[in-house]
Amino acid sequence: METLEVLRKRRSVRRFKDIPVEREKIEEIIDCARLAPSANNSQPWEFIVVTDPDKRREIANATDYGKFIAQSPVCVAVFCRDTHFYLEDGCAATENILLAARDLGLGSCWVAGDKKHYSPQIAEILNVPDDYRLVSLIALGYPAAEPVMLAKRSLEEVLHWEKF
Ligand SMILES: Cc1cc2nc3c(=O)[nH]c(=O)nc-3n(C[C@H](O)[C@H](O)[C@H](O)COP(=O)(O)O)c2cc1C
């Protein structure tokens, strides 16, 4: 798929087919994530791929609005070393994951990590050292249904030339 088509067609998917995602696809997605821009090229990220159903259920139960992670074949946890720009860097990598997944015919949904009360619990479940912050959890899998195409603000509304 062309890059712009991927950008335009990506939507959050929260229901997945009960079939595994090929290891090569997961590796390709994480390979795209690691190529994201980062402040001073610091690359503070680590990507934890979780397929184990019990562990996914534990993660899902800890979240507020990510219960569907229990049914997504894959969950990727994006952690970043606690640098000044860890959040921006981790979000750039997260977006790369969503777009790469779409390109490979997979559905995905970003589940909040940073600022959430459950972040330390997720870190503990995944054995992550203290100086790392959870940026996002990403549910991945083959979509069970067409995603809901939520309305987006129009170009005219959001585009400003030269001043606000
Ligand atoms: C920082 C962030 C946190 C999010 N957290 C959640 C979440 O916890 N649970 C969820 O179902 N979706 C979550 N989402 C997905 C948004 O709900 C979704 O992107 C938004 O409704 C727009 O829909 P779209 O992705 O289909 O364009 C999150 C998205 C972002 C960027």
The ligand as a MOL file (V3000), in Angstrom:
LIG
                    3D

  0  0  0     0  0            999 V3000
M  V30 BEGIN CTAB
M  V30 COUNTS 31 33 0 0 0
M  V30 BEGIN ATOM
M  V30 1 C -2.4910 8.7650 23.5390 0
M  V30 2 C -3.6280 7.8610 23.1090 0
M  V30 3 C -4.2320 7.0610 24.0360 0
M  V30 4 C -5.2720 6.2040 23.6530 0
M  V30 5 N -5.8020 5.3540 24.5830 0
M  V30 6 C -6.7860 4.5010 24.2200 0
M  V30 7 C -7.2990 3.5520 25.1500 0
M  V30 8 O -6.8530 3.4830 26.3030 0
M  V30 9 N -8.2750 2.7100 24.7450 0
M  V30 10 C -8.7800 2.7480 23.4610 0
M  V30 11 O -9.6630 1.9450 23.1490 0
M  V30 12 N -8.2920 3.6360 22.5430 0
M  V30 13 C -7.3230 4.4910 22.8890 0
M  V30 14 N -6.7730 5.3530 21.9590 0
M  V30 15 C -7.2890 5.3340 20.5670 0
M  V30 16 C -8.2010 6.5210 20.3200 0
M  V30 17 O -9.4110 6.3400 21.0070 0
M  V30 18 C -8.4360 6.6780 18.8040 0
M  V30 19 O -7.2060 6.8680 18.1660 0
M  V30 20 C -9.3590 7.8530 18.4980 0
M  V30 21 O -10.6550 7.6130 18.9770 0
M  V30 22 C -9.4410 8.1320 17.0020 0
M  V30 23 O -9.8870 6.9990 16.3010 0
M  V30 24 P -9.0050 6.3530 15.1320 0
M  V30 25 O -7.7390 5.8150 15.7570 0
M  V30 26 O -9.8720 5.2730 14.5800 0
M  V30 27 O -8.6850 7.4250 14.1350 0
M  V30 28 C -5.7360 6.1920 22.3120 0
M  V30 29 C -5.0970 7.0160 21.3780 0
M  V30 30 C -4.0520 7.8240 21.7580 0
M  V30 31 C -3.3440 8.6700 20.7190 0
M  V30 END ATOM
M  V30 BEGIN BOND
M  V30 1 1 1 2
M  V30 2 1 2 3
M  V30 3 2 2 30
M  V30 4 2 3 4
M  V30 5 1 4 5
M  V30 6 1 4 28
M  V30 7 2 5 6
M  V30 8 1 6 7
M  V30 9 1 6 13
M  V30 10 2 7 8
M  V30 11 1 7 9
M  V30 12 1 9 10
M  V30 13 2 10 11
M  V30 14 1 10 12
M  V30 15 2 12 13
M  V30 16 1 13 14
M  V30 17 1 14 15
M  V30 18 1 14 28
M  V30 19 1 15 16
M  V30 20 1 16 17
M  V30 21 1 16 18
M  V30 22 1 18 19
M  V30 23 1 18 20
M  V30 24 1 20 21
M  V30 25 1 20 22
M  V30 26 1 22 23
M  V30 27 1 23 24
M  V30 28 2 24 25
M  V30 29 1 24 26
M  V30 30 1 24 27
M  V30 31 2 28 29
M  V30 32 1 29 30
M  V30 33 1 30 31
M  V30 END BOND
M  V30 END CTAB
M  END
